[in-house]
Amino acid sequence: MTALVIGGAVASLAVGCWWGSKSIPAKRKGPDLHILQERIMHAKNVTMRMEELLHKEQKLADEQESYSALVSLKEETEWLLSLVEAQVLKGNSSDLEDIESLLDATGKTLRLVLDIGQRSTLHWTTLMPSLHHIHKTLCLVSKTPTPHNHILDSKSVDFHVNGTMLVQLLIQEYRMGNVGSSWPFATRNQTLHFMPLNGPARPILNYQGRSLSSPPPLSG
């Protein structure tokens, strides 16, 4: 009798365990850490490739903008040379000294333009003497009184600027009659400005030492 009771209890326990195992929800399988790591690495690789692509696109855009600026500078330089040629051709023996001075100034201007075109982004205090000489050459070729000691107002500006753009701007505005014998750059509220004879002053972008990237066109 006892054996039957014990056997029945064991059977009931077995059935209860089986039923309990069926009624408990199956545990979810944990995430595969290896797969997660692979996905994270893939996402990082995609991000890095996107950054490289954006960098290449920005570099291409900068190069295209730089090329456009150089083309514009070339056109303005050709205008200056044609003006010098006209002065030389119509000169006479009494003008030989003036013509020689003009040719010397023009030769130096061409060397400066070439150097600026190769480096482009320069500190203002480095670029300013070159712009000053180019301005004097423009005055010589148009027989405008040569300026003297008129650049002190803009010496203190701690700026990095696009030299190619400023040389092109100086020659272009001189050709259009917006620059005379007065130095066309000045400081206002610690900001460098271009001062045309006609129209308002135009602020010059400070590059703060960044790599070459031409600023947007100056507008009146």
Kinemage of the C-alpha trace (Angstrom):
@kinemage 1
@onewidth
@group {chain A} dominant
@subgroup {mainchain}
@vectorlist {calphas} color= white
{ca met a 1} P 0.000 0.000 0.000
{ca thr a 2} L 2.795 2.349 0.936
{ca ala a 3} L 4.554 1.536 -2.294
{ca leu a 4} L 1.448 2.463 -4.251
{ca val a 5} L 1.130 5.786 -2.405
{ca ile a 6} L 4.800 6.611 -3.004
{ca gly a 7} L 4.508 5.640 -6.658
{ca gly a 8} L 1.412 7.819 -7.078
{ca ala a 9} L 3.169 10.776 -5.443
{ca val a 10} L 6.172 10.405 -7.719
{ca ala a 11} L 3.914 10.192 -10.747
{ca ser a 12} L 1.981 13.275 -9.650
{ca leu a 13} L 5.246 15.176 -9.125
{ca ala a 14} L 6.485 14.219 -12.559
{ca val a 15} L 3.212 15.285 -14.190
{ca gly a 16} L 3.300 18.585 -12.239
{ca cys a 17} L 6.858 19.342 -13.347
{ca trp a 18} L 5.988 18.576 -16.960
{ca trp a 19} L 2.903 20.803 -16.846
{ca gly a 20} L 4.829 23.592 -15.171
{ca ser a 21} L 7.511 23.502 -17.793
{ca lys a 22} L 4.870 23.864 -20.488
{ca ser a 23} L 3.135 26.751 -18.738
{ca ile a 24} L 6.362 28.864 -18.194
{ca pro a 25} L 7.105 31.057 -21.236
{ca ala a 26} L 10.254 30.112 -23.119
{ca lys a 27} L 13.212 32.405 -22.377
{ca arg a 28} L 14.221 34.669 -25.241
{ca lys a 29} L 17.579 34.035 -26.789
{ca gly a 30} L 20.100 36.743 -25.891
{ca pro a 31} L 21.643 38.994 -28.600
{ca asp a 32} L 24.670 37.778 -30.477
{ca leu a 33} L 27.436 40.164 -29.377
{ca his a 34} L 29.610 39.259 -32.341
{ca ile a 35} L 26.882 40.240 -34.807
{ca leu a 36} L 26.265 43.497 -32.932
{ca gln a 37} L 29.949 44.363 -33.051
{ca glu a 38} L 30.055 43.695 -36.790
{ca arg a 39} L 27.066 45.979 -37.342
{ca ile a 40} L 28.621 48.750 -35.257
{ca met a 41} L 31.891 48.472 -37.192
{ca his a 42} L 29.981 48.592 -40.483
{ca ala a 43} L 28.154 51.747 -39.369
{ca lys a 44} L 31.463 53.357 -38.382
{ca asn a 45} L 33.025 52.471 -41.733
{ca val a 46} L 30.071 53.971 -43.611
{ca thr a 47} L 30.348 57.159 -41.524
{ca met a 48} L 34.072 57.440 -42.226
{ca arg a 49} L 33.516 56.963 -45.954
{ca met a 50} L 30.827 59.643 -45.940
{ca glu a 51} L 33.206 62.044 -44.187
{ca glu a 52} L 35.909 61.295 -46.765
{ca leu a 53} L 33.433 61.900 -49.581
{ca leu a 54} L 32.311 65.214 -48.087
{ca his a 55} L 35.950 66.244 -47.641
{ca lys a 56} L 36.728 65.430 -51.278
{ca glu a 57} L 33.655 67.328 -52.469
{ca gln a 58} L 34.605 70.359 -50.376
{ca lys a 59} L 38.163 70.224 -51.688
{ca leu a 60} L 36.867 70.052 -55.264
{ca ala a 61} L 34.535 72.994 -54.625
{ca asp a 62} L 37.427 74.987 -53.156
{ca glu a 63} L 39.639 74.174 -56.135
{ca gln a 64} L 36.908 75.183 -58.587
{ca glu a 65} L 36.363 78.456 -56.716
{ca ser a 66} L 40.102 79.072 -56.606
{ca tyr a 67} L 40.330 78.413 -60.346
{ca ser a 68} L 37.544 80.918 -61.037
{ca ala a 69} L 39.303 83.525 -58.903
{ca leu a 70} L 42.580 82.957 -60.763
{ca val a 71} L 40.828 83.288 -64.135
{ca ser a 72} L 39.331 86.606 -63.024
{ca leu a 73} L 42.719 87.783 -61.758
{ca lys a 74} L 44.310 86.802 -65.099
{ca glu a 75} L 41.744 88.902 -66.973
{ca glu a 76} L 42.386 91.952 -64.781
{ca thr a 77} L 46.167 91.504 -65.132
{ca glu a 78} L 45.814 91.371 -68.920
{ca trp a 79} L 43.881 94.649 -68.792
{ca leu a 80} L 46.693 96.224 -66.755
{ca leu a 81} L 49.323 94.993 -69.220
{ca ser a 82} L 47.367 96.349 -72.180
{ca leu a 83} L 47.248 99.728 -70.433
{ca val a 84} L 51.004 99.640 -69.829
{ca glu a 85} L 51.607 98.681 -73.465
{ca ala a 86} L 49.510 101.608 -74.646
{ca gln a 87} L 51.508 104.000 -72.442
{ca val a 88} L 54.798 102.652 -73.776
{ca leu a 89} L 53.741 102.810 -77.430
{ca lys a 90} L 52.583 106.418 -77.271
{ca gly a 91} L 55.579 107.581 -75.217
{ca asn a 92} L 58.378 109.752 -76.635
{ca ser a 93} L 61.982 110.439 -75.743
{ca ser a 94} L 61.020 112.877 -72.989
{ca asp a 95} L 59.007 110.168 -71.252
{ca leu a 96} L 61.768 107.567 -71.125
{ca glu a 97} L 62.368 107.964 -67.390
{ca asp a 98} L 58.676 107.665 -66.589
{ca ile a 99} L 58.332 104.667 -68.916
{ca glu a 100} L 61.292 102.950 -67.276
{ca ser a 101} L 59.779 103.515 -63.826
{ca leu a 102} L 56.454 102.164 -65.071
{ca leu a 103} L 58.046 99.048 -66.545
{ca asp a 104} L 59.989 98.385 -63.325
{ca ala a 105} L 56.841 98.778 -61.256
{ca thr a 106} L 54.860 96.572 -63.628
{ca gly a 107} L 57.504 93.835 -63.563
{ca lys a 108} L 57.426 93.759 -59.770
{ca thr a 109} L 53.620 93.784 -59.818
{ca leu a 110} L 53.572 90.706 -62.062
{ca arg a 111} L 55.944 88.871 -59.704
{ca leu a 112} L 53.757 89.783 -56.729
{ca val a 113} L 50.572 88.680 -58.500
{ca leu a 114} L 52.168 85.331 -59.358
{ca asp a 115} L 53.302 84.799 -55.762
{ca ile a 116} L 49.899 85.724 -54.348
{ca gly a 117} L 48.136 83.469 -56.843
{ca gln a 118} L 50.251 80.526 -55.686
{ca arg a 119} L 49.638 81.082 -51.967
{ca ser a 120} L 46.339 82.930 -52.041
{ca thr a 121} L 45.405 82.932 -48.330
{ca leu a 122} L 47.743 85.342 -46.535
{ca his a 123} L 47.925 87.345 -43.370
{ca trp a 124} L 46.841 90.912 -44.039
{ca thr a 125} L 50.138 92.425 -42.846
{ca thr a 126} L 51.954 90.173 -45.350
{ca leu a 127} L 49.605 90.970 -48.235
{ca met a 128} L 49.252 94.704 -47.589
{ca pro a 129} L 52.688 95.825 -48.946
{ca ser a 130} L 52.028 93.874 -52.155
{ca leu a 131} L 48.612 95.491 -52.572
{ca his a 132} L 50.219 98.854 -51.862
{ca his a 133} L 52.731 98.340 -54.682
{ca ile a 134} L 50.024 97.157 -57.095
{ca his a 135} L 47.985 100.240 -56.210
{ca lys a 136} L 50.999 102.491 -56.919
{ca thr a 137} L 51.494 100.745 -60.290
{ca leu a 138} L 47.860 101.408 -61.188
{ca cys a 139} L 48.360 105.067 -60.318
{ca leu a 140} L 51.538 105.214 -62.426
{ca val a 141} L 49.958 103.664 -65.495
{ca ser a 142} L 46.985 106.049 -65.324
{ca lys a 143} L 49.250 108.993 -64.418
{ca thr a 144} L 47.367 109.533 -61.163
{ca pro a 145} L 49.330 111.173 -58.315
{ca thr a 146} L 51.221 108.440 -56.480
{ca pro a 147} L 49.933 107.922 -52.913
{ca his a 148} L 52.222 108.418 -49.902
{ca asn a 149} L 51.995 107.000 -46.362
{ca his a 150} L 48.289 106.275 -46.500
{ca ile a 151} L 48.114 102.686 -45.295
{ca leu a 152} L 48.573 103.119 -41.540
{ca asp a 153} L 44.840 102.948 -40.861
{ca ser a 154} L 44.635 99.288 -41.886
{ca lys a 155} L 47.938 98.013 -40.451
{ca ser a 156} L 46.590 96.868 -37.095
{ca val a 157} L 44.028 94.375 -38.403
{ca asp a 158} L 44.906 90.778 -37.453
{ca phe a 159} L 43.300 89.145 -40.487
{ca his a 160} L 43.931 86.259 -42.857
{ca val a 161} L 42.470 87.118 -46.246
{ca asn a 162} L 42.120 85.733 -49.755
{ca gly a 163} L 44.935 87.537 -51.545
{ca thr a 164} L 43.851 86.439 -55.024
{ca met a 165} L 40.402 87.900 -54.526
{ca leu a 166} L 41.687 91.186 -53.099
{ca val a 167} L 44.203 91.762 -55.917
{ca gln a 168} L 41.516 91.007 -58.487
{ca leu a 169} L 39.117 93.324 -56.630
{ca leu a 170} L 41.654 96.162 -56.462
{ca ile a 171} L 42.460 96.080 -60.186
{ca gln a 172} L 38.842 95.580 -61.219
{ca glu a 173} L 37.533 98.455 -59.104
{ca tyr a 174} L 40.364 100.694 -60.318
{ca arg a 175} L 39.446 99.863 -63.907
{ca met a 176} L 35.817 100.766 -63.140
{ca gly a 177} L 36.781 104.103 -61.610
{ca asn a 178} L 35.964 103.117 -58.031
{ca val a 179} L 39.565 103.467 -56.788
{ca gly a 180} L 41.743 106.571 -57.053
{ca ser a 181} L 45.012 107.653 -55.472
{ca ser a 182} L 43.692 107.119 -51.930
{ca trp a 183} L 44.364 103.782 -50.227
{ca pro a 184} L 41.059 101.869 -50.626
{ca phe a 185} L 41.307 99.745 -47.451
{ca ala a 186} L 40.471 100.884 -43.937
{ca thr a 187} L 39.602 99.556 -40.484
{ca arg a 188} L 36.124 99.973 -39.054
{ca asn a 189} L 35.215 98.415 -35.693
{ca gln a 190} L 38.283 96.140 -35.894
{ca thr a 191} L 37.098 94.882 -39.291
{ca leu a 192} L 38.889 95.400 -42.581
{ca his a 193} L 36.817 97.175 -45.238
{ca phe a 194} L 37.220 98.003 -48.911
{ca met a 195} L 36.420 101.687 -49.493
{ca pro a 196} L 35.306 102.377 -53.092
{ca leu a 197} L 34.949 105.922 -54.384
{ca asn a 198} L 31.347 105.107 -55.285
{ca gly a 199} L 29.087 103.145 -52.963
{ca pro a 200} L 29.297 101.981 -49.349
{ca ala a 201} L 32.243 100.324 -47.622
{ca arg a 202} L 32.454 96.542 -48.037
{ca pro a 203} L 33.640 94.239 -45.223
{ca ile a 204} L 36.475 91.823 -45.990
{ca leu a 205} L 36.135 88.248 -44.725
{ca asn a 206} L 38.565 87.159 -42.006
{ca tyr a 207} L 39.799 83.614 -42.657
{ca gln a 208} L 41.392 83.236 -39.207
{ca gly a 209} L 44.163 81.069 -40.618
{ca arg a 210} L 41.951 78.562 -42.423
{ca ser a 211} L 42.980 76.952 -45.691
{ca leu a 212} L 42.168 78.348 -49.078
{ca ser a 213} L 38.510 78.992 -49.644
{ca ser a 214} L 37.375 82.011 -51.529
{ca pro a 215} L 34.798 84.251 -49.821
{ca pro a 216} L 31.503 85.140 -51.472
{ca pro a 217} L 31.580 88.080 -53.905
{ca leu a 218} L 31.640 91.458 -52.180
{ca ser a 219} L 28.409 93.293 -52.673
{ca gly a 220} L 27.577 96.902 -52.295
